[in-house]
Amino acid sequence: MDWHDEGFVLTRRRHGEASLVVNVFTFEHGRHAGLVQGGAARANAHLWQPGNRLDLHWHARIAEQLGNLKGEAIRLHAGDVLDMPLALAGLSAAMALLDQGTAERDPHPVLYAATLRLADALGPDEAWLADYVRFELVLLAEAGFGLSLDRCAVTGVTEDLAYVSPRSGSAVSREAAASWAPRLLPLPPFLVDGSRPDRAQVLDGLRLSGHFLDQRLFEAVDRPLPQARIRLLDLLQPPADPDT
């Protein structure tokens, strides 16, 4: 039993003296684990870092076994962003969500494409933050909790969409929201019109996706949001005013 695929390293843990047990998220085989012989050796340590994209080969006698995993670099994203704290936090948060928010061996090619788009966009230019928020929305959709952001749930209009219902995940126009607006989640414009967001809009987007990740995906399995995802939000928060 074997397969050949490409994928992202999600997690790694030491096994014995020089080997690793690695979780990867692949294009055709979803989240998959394997034993990497010699993966902890100095010559290989850089390869099996979370966020790296590898060409992978998995082999086992029967499908139910852990199996042996081998890989060659396609792009070492973890090294690319090592000196960029915010981009590294974004990569770490995405890998943690994939590790904890997807079912083992369940393929998600659309989610893989969103992950690849995000990883390739990471860099000093913060334009990748919009891709990160969209990545989380794709994760929700692939888990069966997709949001409906294209028209107002109350009136059916497609213009001036400004809020999202925290219960239904549906968009609400500014006019329809009226006095209910304080009870709704802000819908940042970039998720509707594709514009480039500022930090405030990104934070609104992360609060929006984070609400549904927490309430629908992670609460269902009795887990909190991954710490890596919380850290990304913390890094984006404006510094506290010392006078308040």
C-alpha positions in Angstrom: 0.0 0.0 0.0 1.6 3.3 -1.0 0.9 6.7 -2.5 2.8 9.7 -3.9 1.5 13.1 -3.3 2.5 16.7 -2.3 1.7 18.2 1.1 2.4 20.5 3.9 4.1 19.5 7.2 1.7 20.1 10.1 3.3 18.7 13.1 6.4 16.6 14.1 7.3 14.7 17.2 10.4 12.7 18.1 10.3 9.0 17.8 13.3 7.1 19.2 16.7 8.4 18.7 16.6 9.9 15.2 13.1 9.4 13.7 10.0 11.5 13.6 6.3 10.9 13.5 5.0 13.6 11.2 1.5 14.8 10.3 1.1 16.2 6.8 -1.8 17.7 4.9 -1.8 16.4 1.3 -3.7 17.3 -1.9 -5.2 13.9 -2.6 -5.0 12.1 0.8 -5.9 14.8 3.3 -4.3 14.8 6.7 -2.0 11.8 7.0 0.6 10.6 9.5 3.8 8.7 8.8 7.1 7.6 10.3 10.2 9.5 8.9 13.3 7.3 9.5 16.2 9.6 10.3 14.0 12.7 10.1 15.5 14.1 13.4 19.0 13.9 12.1 20.8 17.3 11.7 20.9 16.9 7.9 17.1 16.5 7.7 15.8 18.6 10.5 15.2 21.7 8.3 13.0 19.7 5.9 10.3 18.5 8.4 9.4 21.9 9.8 5.7 22.8 10.0 4.6 24.8 7.0 7.1 23.3 4.5 5.7 22.0 1.3 7.1 18.6 0.3 6.9 16.0 -2.4 5.9 12.9 -0.4 5.9 9.2 -0.7 4.1 7.0 1.9 4.4 3.2 2.1 2.9 0.6 4.5 2.1 -3.1 4.3 -1.6 -2.4 5.0 -3.6 0.9 4.9 -4.3 0.9 8.6 -0.6 1.1 9.6 1.3 4.3 10.4 3.5 3.7 7.4 6.8 5.1 6.4 7.1 8.6 5.0 9.7 10.1 2.8 9.9 13.6 1.4 11.8 16.1 -0.8 11.5 19.9 -0.7 9.2 21.7 -3.0 9.3 25.0 -1.1 10.5 25.5 2.5 8.0 28.1 3.5 9.0 27.9 7.2 12.5 29.1 6.3 11.2 31.8 4.0 9.3 33.5 6.8 11.7 32.8 9.7 12.6 36.4 10.1 9.1 37.7 9.6 7.2 37.3 13.0 3.7 38.1 11.6 4.0 35.9 8.5 5.5 33.0 10.6 2.5 33.4 13.0 0.1 33.2 10.1 1.8 30.1 8.7 1.8 28.4 12.2 -1.8 29.3 12.7 -2.9 27.8 9.4 -1.0 24.6 10.0 -2.4 24.2 13.5 -6.0 24.7 12.2 -5.4 22.1 9.5 -4.0 19.7 12.1 -6.8 20.1 14.6 -9.7 21.0 12.4 -9.6 18.3 9.7 -10.4 14.6 9.8 -7.6 12.1 9.2 -7.3 10.8 5.7 -10.2 12.9 4.4 -9.1 14.7 1.2 -10.0 18.4 0.8 -8.5 19.6 -2.6 -10.3 23.0 -2.3 -8.9 23.6 1.1 -5.4 22.5 -0.1 -5.6 25.1 -2.9 -6.5 27.8 -0.3 -3.5 26.7 1.9 -1.2 26.8 -1.1 -2.4 30.3 -2.1 -1.8 31.5 1.5 1.6 29.9 1.8 2.8 31.4 -1.5 1.5 34.9 -0.5 3.3 35.1 2.8 5.9 37.8 3.0 6.6 41.3 4.4 3.7 42.8 2.5 0.6 42.2 4.6 -1.6 41.6 1.6 -1.5 37.9 2.6 -3.7 38.7 5.6 -6.7 38.7 3.3 -5.8 35.3 2.0 -5.5 34.1 5.6 -9.0 35.1 6.5 -10.3 33.5 3.3 -8.4 30.4 4.2 -10.3 30.1 7.5 -13.6 30.6 5.7 -12.7 27.8 3.2 -11.9 25.6 6.2 -15.3 26.3 7.7 -17.0 25.6 4.4 -15.1 22.3 3.9 -16.2 21.3 7.4 -19.8 21.9 6.5 -20.2 25.3 8.2 -19.9 27.6 5.3 -21.0 31.2 5.6 -23.5 32.9 3.2 -22.0 36.3 2.5 -23.4 37.1 -1.0 -26.8 38.4 -0.1 -28.9 39.8 2.8 -30.7 37.0 4.7 -33.5 39.4 5.5 -34.2 41.2 2.3 -32.3 39.3 -0.4 -30.4 42.4 -1.6 -26.7 42.1 -2.6 -25.6 45.7 -1.8 -24.4 47.4 1.4 -23.8 44.1 3.2 -22.3 45.1 6.5 -23.0 42.4 9.1 -23.3 38.7 9.7 -25.7 36.9 12.0 -23.7 35.1 14.7 -26.3 32.3 14.7 -26.9 31.6 11.0 -23.7 32.8 9.4 -25.7 34.8 6.8 -25.0 38.4 5.7 -27.3 41.2 6.7 -27.5 44.6 5.0 -26.9 47.8 6.9 -30.6 48.8 6.4 -32.0 45.5 7.5 -29.8 45.3 10.6 -31.1 48.7 11.9 -31.2 48.5 15.8 -30.0 44.9 15.8 -26.5 45.9 14.5 -24.8 45.8 17.9 -25.8 42.1 18.2 -24.3 41.2 14.8 -20.8 40.6 13.6 -19.2 43.2 11.3 -18.7 42.0 7.7 -15.4 43.6 6.4 -15.8 45.0 2.9 -12.8 43.0 1.5 -14.8 39.7 1.9 -17.5 41.2 -0.4 -15.7 43.3 -2.9 -12.2 41.9 -3.0 -10.6 45.1 -1.9 -7.3 45.2 0.1 -8.1 45.4 3.8 -6.5 47.5 6.5 -5.6 46.0 9.9 -9.0 46.9 11.4 -10.8 45.0 8.6 -8.5 42.0 9.0 -9.3 41.9 12.7 -13.0 42.0 11.9 -12.5 39.2 9.5 -10.6 37.1 12.0 -13.2 37.8 14.7 -15.9 36.7 12.2 -14.2 33.4 11.1 -13.0 32.8 14.7 -16.5 33.0 16.1 -17.7 30.2 13.8 -14.5 28.2 14.1 -14.9 28.2 17.9 -18.7 27.8 18.0 -19.2 25.3 15.2 -16.0 23.4 14.5 -13.9 23.2 17.7 -16.7 23.3 20.3 -18.2 20.2 18.5 -15.0 18.2 19.4 -14.6 19.9 22.8 -11.4 21.8 21.9 -10.4 25.4 22.2 -9.0 27.3 19.2 -5.3 26.4 18.7 -2.9 28.6 20.6 -1.1 29.5 17.3 -4.3 31.0 16.0 -4.8 33.0 19.2 -1.3 34.3 19.0 -1.8 35.5 15.4 -4.8 37.6 16.6 -2.8 38.9 19.5 0.0 40.1 17.2 -2.5 42.0 15.1 -4.2 43.8 18.0 -3.2 47.5 18.3 -1.0 48.1 21.3 -2.8 49.0 24.5 -3.0 52.7 25.4 -0.9 53.2 28.6 -3.2 56.0 29.6 -6.4 53.9 29.7 
